[in-house]
Amino acid sequence: MLNNLLGKFSNSLASELGLNEEKIAVANYGLQTIIYTMLGFLIVFMISTLLGVTKTAMAAMLAAALLRNFSGGAHCSTPIKCLVLTSVIFPVLGMFSIILTPMLKEYMIYSIIIVSLFGLLSVLVWAPVDTPNKPISSKKQKKQLKSISIIVILVLIILLTLLGNDYLEIKIAVQLGVLWQSLMLWPFGIGLIKKYDQINIKKEGINDD
């Protein structure tokens, strides 16, 4: 239902602007991406607030989203499946951040180094990971996205190093966000998302049709 409403809106707007079918499809895709991204942030915020893990869940989500914006990664076939996965993963990562903090607080520098090295390795080997609907054909663009992805990880390393001991849970959350997104670059992670993608998700009011 939501997709139908967004499609009608983008088609109406595109017809007024005199856009062709290809540009209408691009506009519709862009509108869906924006709306579902906003919904994702809102739902994660609501769920994590109910669970009492708002700060850590949002920290993990923002770190993963920042890296994903340039590195790409495993992609669901429909926005609703991506929304459902996002709504589950980041509150869970937020909870894990709080659980793991007492265990890792004495080894924080080591966990930062390990996660950062894994993230850099993942980016160097696999990024950017595009999607069938939006393949990246330009070698120059691929090189730029890879370089920016590396810079993002390095900036996060610096921020994690500068944060004091009062933000240990946030440090763990950011690391889990980077770790999750790094896994989404590997064939193993992409395979997991494909398995999940085969699940038929239908909800009243919002569906893939």
N, C-alpha and C positions, 0 to 999 in steps of 0.2 A: 504493500500500500504506500509506504513512504517513497519507495523508488518510483512508483507511478506518479505521485504528486510532484516529485522533483523533476521527472521527465517532462510532465506537462508544463511546469514552470519554465524550464530551460528551453523547451520547444517554442513556447509562446514568446519568450524574450528574444530568442534567436530569429524567429520569423519577423519580428518588428525591426530587428537590426539587419535583416536581409542576408543571413548567413546560410551557407550551403549545408548539405547533410553531414559532411565530414566535420565541419566546424561545430555543428549542433551536437554531434556525438562527443566532441572534445569538451564543449561547454557543459554537457550533461555529466560527463565523467568528473570534471573539475568541481562541479557543484556537489555531487555525491561525496567526493573526497572531503570537501570542506565540512559538510554537514555531519558526516559520520565521524570525522576526526573530533569535532566539537562534542558530539554525543559521547564519544569514547572518553574524553577528558571528564565530562560531566558525570558519567556513570562510574568511572573509576574513583572520582572524588567522593561520590555518594557512598559507594560500597566501602571504600577505605575509611571513610569517616565513621560509618556504622561499626567497623571492626576496630576502630581506634588506631589506625596505622596511616593516617592521611599524609603526614610529612614524608614518611619513607616510601609509600606507594607512589606519590607524585614525583619524588626525587628519582626513583627508578624509571618511571615512565618518561620523564623529561630527558634523562640521560640517554635512554634507548632511542627516543624519538629524534634527538639531536643527531646521533650517529647514523640512524637509519635514513635520515633525510639526504645524506650524501652517499652512504655505502649501499643503500638498497637492502634487499634481503628477501627471504621467503615471503610469499604473498598469497593470501587467500583469493579464491576465485570470485567471491562476492563481498560487498561491504559489510553485510550483516554478520557473516562468519568472522570477519576481521574484528568487528565490534564485540562480538561475544568472547572471542579469544582474548582481546585486550582487557575486557572487563573482568576476566578471571585471573590472567597472568599477573598483572601489576599489583592488585591487592595481595595476592599470594607472595609475591616478591617483597612487598612491604612487611608482611608478617615474618617472613624468613629473615629480613634484615634485623628485626628486633630480637628474634630467637638466636641468631648467630653472633650478635654483638658481644655478649659476655664471653663467648668462646674465642673470638678473634681479636679482642681489644688489645691483647698483649702482642699480637702478631700482625697488626694492621699494616705496617710497612711492607711485610712480606706478601700479604694478600693483594695489596695495591700493585706491587711489582708483578705478581703472577697474572692477575687479571689484565693488567696493561699489556704485558708481553703477549698474552693470548689474543687480546683485541688487536694489537698491531700485526701479529702473524695472520690473523683472520682477514684483516683488511688487505695486507700485502699480497696474500695468495688469491683471495676470492673477490674482493670488492672492485668495482661496483657490481652487485647482482641485480640485473634488471628483471622485468616481467615480460611475458609473451605479448601483452597488450602494448607495452611501451619499451621496446628493445632499444638499447643504446648502441648505435652503429659507429659513432664517431670515436676514433682512438684518442683524439685530443680530449674529448669530454670525459672518457673513461679515466684517463690519466689525471685530469683535474679533480674528478670526484674521489679517486683514490687518495690523492694528495690532501684534499680537504678532510677526508675521513681520518687520515693520520694526524692531522693538525687537531681535530676535535678530540681525539684520544689523548694527545699530549697536553692539551689545555685542561682536560678533565683530571689528568694526573697532577698537574700543578695545583689545581683547585683542591683536590683531595689532600695533597701534601700540606697546603696552607691552612686548611680547616683544623681547628683546635679539637681537643678531646671532648668538648661539649657536643660535638656533632658526629660521634662515632656511628650512630645508627644511620645517619644520612650518608656517611662515607661507605658503609656497607651497601646501602640501597643503590647508590650510584654505581658501585662495582657490579652489583647484580644486574642492573640495567644494561651496563656495557657487556657483561657476560652473556646475557640473553640475546642481545642484538648480534653479538659476535657469532653465537651459535646459529643464528638465522642466516649467516653467510655460507655456512658449510653445507655440503651435500646432505649430510646426516640431518641437519636442522630443516633443510628444504624438504627432505623426505618425510619428516615428522609432520610438517604442515600439510603436505599432500595427503597424508593419511587422515589427518583431522578434516581436511577439506572434503573428503569423501562422505563425511557425515552429513545427513540431510537435516538442515536446521530450518524450522518453520515456527514462527510465532504470530499470534493474532495481532494484526495491526501493522507489523513490520515483517516482511518476508522477501525472499529472493525473486519472486515472480514479477 
